[in-house]
Amino acid sequence: MGDVVNLKRFKKRNEREASVKQADANRARFGRTKSERALDEQAKERAGNLLDQHRIDGGDAS
């Protein structure tokens, strides 16, 4: 026979783990300094400009 599981504890543990994962995601997303955000924005802009430089103009895109 299997072990007896208290479903209330099981649900609480799952909710707690989900809360921890959400908190980690929020820290990664919003817990950055202004300079880190500026560096990311510059890198994104640089990549976009590089992609635009290699674009072939003319004709239909479809």
DSSP file (Angstrom, degrees, kcal/mol; ACC not computed):
  #  RESIDUE AA STRUCTURE BP1 BP2  ACC     N-H-->O    O-->H-N    N-H-->O    O-->H-N    TCO  KAPPA ALPHA  PHI   PSI    X-CA   Y-CA   Z-CA
    1    1 A M              0   0    0      0, 0.0     2,-0.1     0, 0.0     3,-0.1   0.000 360.0 360.0 360.0 152.8    0.0    0.0    0.0
    2    2 A G        -     0   0    0      1,-0.1     2,-0.1     3,-0.0     3,-0.0  -0.315 360.0 -86.1 -83.6 170.6    1.1    3.5   -0.6
    3    3 A D        -     0   0    0      1,-0.1     2,-0.4    -2,-0.1    -1,-0.1  -0.448  43.6-108.2 -75.3 149.9    1.7    6.2    2.0
    4    4 A V        -     0   0    0     -2,-0.1     2,-0.5    -3,-0.1    -1,-0.1  -0.651  35.3-156.7 -79.3 133.1   -1.2    8.3    3.2
    5    5 A V        -     0   0    0     -2,-0.4     2,-0.8    -3,-0.0     3,-0.1  -0.945  14.6-136.0-117.3 129.4   -1.0   11.9    1.9
    6    6 A N     >  -     0   0    0     -2,-0.5     4,-2.2     1,-0.2     5,-0.1  -0.750  16.0-158.4 -81.7 111.7   -2.7   14.8    3.6
    7    7 A L  H  > S+     0   0    0     -2,-0.8     4,-2.7     1,-0.2     5,-0.2   0.830  88.1  57.2 -65.2 -33.0   -4.2   16.7    0.6
    8    8 A K  H  > S+     0   0    0      2,-0.2     4,-2.4     1,-0.2    -1,-0.2   0.930 110.1  44.2 -63.6 -44.5   -4.4   20.0    2.4
    9    9 A R  H  > S+     0   0    0      2,-0.2     4,-2.7     1,-0.2    -2,-0.2   0.898 112.6  53.1 -64.7 -39.8   -0.6   19.9    3.1
   10   10 A F  H  X S+     0   0    0     -4,-2.2     4,-2.2     2,-0.2    -2,-0.2   0.925 111.0  45.6 -61.7 -45.8    0.0   18.8   -0.5
   11   11 A K  H  X S+     0   0    0     -4,-2.7     4,-2.6     2,-0.2    -1,-0.2   0.913 113.2  50.0 -63.5 -43.3   -2.0   21.7   -1.9
   12   12 A K  H  X S+     0   0    0     -4,-2.4     4,-2.4     1,-0.2    -2,-0.2   0.907 110.6  49.7 -63.3 -40.8   -0.3   24.2    0.4
   13   13 A R  H  X S+     0   0    0     -4,-2.7     4,-2.4     2,-0.2    -1,-0.2   0.918 111.8  48.4 -64.6 -42.5    3.2   22.9   -0.5
   14   14 A N  H  X S+     0   0    0     -4,-2.2     4,-2.3     2,-0.2    -2,-0.2   0.909 112.3  48.7 -63.7 -41.9    2.4   23.2   -4.2
   15   15 A E  H  X S+     0   0    0     -4,-2.6     4,-2.2     2,-0.2    -2,-0.2   0.892 111.3  50.3 -64.3 -39.4    1.0   26.7   -3.8
   16   16 A R  H  X S+     0   0    0     -4,-2.4     4,-2.2     2,-0.2    -2,-0.2   0.918 111.0  48.4 -64.8 -43.7    4.1   27.7   -1.8
   17   17 A E  H  X S+     0   0    0     -4,-2.4     4,-2.2     1,-0.2    -2,-0.2   0.894 111.6  49.8 -64.7 -39.4    6.4   26.3   -4.5
   18   18 A A  H  X S+     0   0    0     -4,-2.3     4,-2.3     2,-0.2    -1,-0.2   0.888 109.8  51.9 -64.8 -38.4    4.5   28.2   -7.2
   19   19 A S  H  X S+     0   0    0     -4,-2.2     4,-2.3     2,-0.2    -2,-0.2   0.894 108.9  50.0 -64.7 -40.2    4.7   31.4   -5.2
   20   20 A V  H  X S+     0   0    0     -4,-2.2     4,-2.3     2,-0.2    -2,-0.2   0.908 110.5  49.7 -65.0 -41.8    8.4   31.0   -4.9
   21   21 A K  H  X S+     0   0    0     -4,-2.2     4,-2.2     2,-0.2    -2,-0.2   0.911 111.4  48.9 -63.1 -41.7    8.8   30.4   -8.6
   22   22 A Q  H  X S+     0   0    0     -4,-2.3     4,-2.5     1,-0.2    -2,-0.2   0.898 110.2  51.5 -64.7 -40.3    6.7   33.5   -9.4
   23   23 A A  H  X S+     0   0    0     -4,-2.3     4,-2.5     2,-0.2    -1,-0.2   0.904 109.3  50.2 -64.1 -41.1    8.8   35.6   -6.9
   24   24 A D  H  X S+     0   0    0     -4,-2.3     4,-2.2     2,-0.2    -1,-0.2   0.912 110.9  49.3 -62.6 -41.8   12.0   34.4   -8.7
   25   25 A A  H  X S+     0   0    0     -4,-2.2     4,-2.2     1,-0.2    -2,-0.2   0.911 111.5  48.9 -64.1 -41.8   10.6   35.4  -12.0
   26   26 A N  H  X>S+     0   0    0     -4,-2.5     4,-3.2     2,-0.2     5,-0.6   0.890 109.4  52.3 -65.6 -38.8    9.5   38.8  -10.8
   27   27 A R  H  X5S+     0   0    0     -4,-2.5     4,-1.6     1,-0.2    -1,-0.2   0.914 112.1  45.9 -62.5 -41.3   13.0   39.4   -9.2
   28   28 A A  H  <5S+     0   0    0     -4,-2.2    -1,-0.2    -5,-0.2    -2,-0.2   0.871 119.6  41.0 -68.2 -35.8   14.6   38.6  -12.5
   29   29 A R  H  <5S+     0   0    0     -4,-2.2    -2,-0.2    -5,-0.2     3,-0.2   0.913 132.2  17.4 -80.7 -43.6   12.2   40.7  -14.5
   30   30 A F  H  <5S+     0   0    0     -4,-3.2     2,-0.7    -5,-0.2    -3,-0.2   0.573 103.6  83.0-108.8 -11.5   11.8   43.8  -12.3
   31   31 A G     << +     0   0    0     -4,-1.6     2,-0.3    -5,-0.6    -1,-0.2  -0.182  66.7 114.4 -92.1  44.8   14.8   43.6   -9.9
   32   32 A R        -     0   0    0     -2,-0.7     2,-0.0    -3,-0.2    -4,-0.0  -0.830  64.6-114.6-114.7 152.8   17.3   45.2  -12.3
   33   33 A T     >  -     0   0    0     -2,-0.3     4,-2.1     1,-0.1     5,-0.2  -0.301  31.3-107.5 -77.8 167.4   19.2   48.4  -12.0
   34   34 A K  H  > S+     0   0    0      1,-0.2     4,-2.3     2,-0.2     5,-0.1   0.881 120.2  52.5 -63.3 -38.7   18.7   51.3  -14.4
   35   35 A S  H  > S+     0   0    0      2,-0.2     4,-2.4     1,-0.2    -1,-0.2   0.874 107.8  51.3 -67.6 -36.1   22.1   50.7  -16.0
   36   36 A E  H  > S+     0   0    0      2,-0.2     4,-2.2     1,-0.2    -1,-0.2   0.910 111.1  47.8 -65.7 -41.1   21.3   47.0  -16.6
   37   37 A R  H  X S+     0   0    0     -4,-2.1     4,-2.3     2,-0.2    -2,-0.2   0.905 111.5  50.9 -64.5 -40.0   18.0   48.0  -18.2
   38   38 A A  H  X S+     0   0    0     -4,-2.3     4,-2.5     2,-0.2    -2,-0.2   0.902 109.3  50.7 -64.9 -40.9   19.8   50.6  -20.4
   39   39 A L  H  X S+     0   0    0     -4,-2.4     4,-2.4     2,-0.2    -1,-0.2   0.910 111.0  48.5 -63.6 -41.2   22.4   48.0  -21.5
   40   40 A D  H  X S+     0   0    0     -4,-2.2     4,-2.4     2,-0.2    -2,-0.2   0.906 111.3  50.0 -64.0 -41.0   19.7   45.5  -22.5
   41   41 A E  H  X S+     0   0    0     -4,-2.3     4,-2.4     2,-0.2    -2,-0.2   0.907 111.0  49.1 -64.5 -41.8   17.9   48.3  -24.4
   42   42 A Q  H  X S+     0   0    0     -4,-2.5     4,-2.7     2,-0.2    -2,-0.2   0.910 111.3  49.3 -63.4 -42.2   21.1   49.2  -26.2
   43   43 A A  H  X S+     0   0    0     -4,-2.4     4,-2.3     2,-0.2    -2,-0.2   0.900 111.8  48.7 -64.4 -40.4   21.8   45.6  -27.1
   44   44 A K  H  X S+     0   0    0     -4,-2.4     4,-2.2     2,-0.2    -1,-0.2   0.911 113.0  47.3 -65.5 -41.9   18.2   45.1  -28.4
   45   45 A E  H  X S+     0   0    0     -4,-2.4     4,-2.5     2,-0.2    -2,-0.2   0.908 111.4  51.0 -66.0 -41.9   18.5   48.3  -30.5
   46   46 A R  H  X S+     0   0    0     -4,-2.7     4,-2.4     2,-0.2    -2,-0.2   0.910 110.6  48.7 -61.1 -43.6   21.9   47.2  -31.8
   47   47 A A  H  X S+     0   0    0     -4,-2.3     4,-2.2     1,-0.2    -1,-0.2   0.901 111.6  49.8 -64.8 -40.4   20.5   43.8  -32.9
   48   48 A G  H  X S+     0   0    0     -4,-2.2     4,-2.3     2,-0.2    -2,-0.2   0.909 111.0  48.9 -64.1 -42.2   17.5   45.5  -34.5
   49   49 A N  H  X S+     0   0    0     -4,-2.5     4,-1.9     2,-0.2    -2,-0.2   0.897 110.6  50.7 -64.5 -40.4   19.8   47.9  -36.5
   50   50 A L  H  X S+     0   0    0     -4,-2.4     4,-1.0     1,-0.2    -1,-0.2   0.905 111.2  48.6 -63.9 -41.2   22.0   45.1  -37.6
   51   51 A L  H >< S+     0   0    0     -4,-2.2     3,-0.5     1,-0.2     4,-0.2   0.903 110.4  51.1 -65.0 -41.1   19.0   43.1  -38.8
   52   52 A D  H >< S+     0   0    0     -4,-2.3     3,-1.0     1,-0.2    -1,-0.2   0.828 103.8  58.9 -66.0 -31.4   17.7   46.1  -40.6
   53   53 A Q  H 3< S+     0   0    0     -4,-1.9    -1,-0.2     1,-0.2    -2,-0.2   0.801 107.0  47.5 -67.8 -27.7   21.0   46.7  -42.4
   54   54 A H  T << S+     0   0    0     -4,-1.0    -1,-0.2    -3,-0.5     2,-0.2   0.376  85.8 117.3 -95.3   5.6   20.8   43.2  -43.9
   55   55 A R    <   -     0   0    0     -3,-1.0     2,-0.7    -4,-0.2    -3,-0.0  -0.499  62.0-136.2 -73.9 139.4   17.3   43.6  -45.1
   56   56 A I        -     0   0    0     -2,-0.2     2,-0.2     2,-0.1    -2,-0.1  -0.874  20.9-150.0 -97.9 117.6   16.8   43.4  -48.8
   57   57 A D        +     0   0    0     -2,-0.7     2,-0.0     0, 0.0     0, 0.0  -0.558  52.0  55.3 -86.6 151.5   14.4   46.1  -49.9
   58   58 A G  S    S+     0   0    0      1,-0.3    -2,-0.1    -2,-0.2     0, 0.0   0.056  74.9  43.1 107.2 145.1   12.1   45.8  -52.9
   59   59 A G  S    S-     0   0    0     -2,-0.0     2,-0.3     3,-0.0    -1,-0.3  -0.088  93.6 -48.3  80.1 178.1    9.5   43.3  -54.0
   60   60 A D        -     0   0    0      1,-0.1     0, 0.0     2,-0.0     0, 0.0  -0.687  37.9-143.9 -90.5 140.0    6.8   41.7  -52.0
   61   61 A A              0   0    0     -2,-0.3    -1,-0.1     1,-0.2    -2,-0.0   0.609 360.0 360.0 -77.9 -11.8    7.6   40.1  -48.7
   62   62 A S              0   0    0      0, 0.0    -1,-0.2     0, 0.0    -3,-0.0   0.468 360.0 360.0 -89.8 360.0    5.1   37.3  -49.3
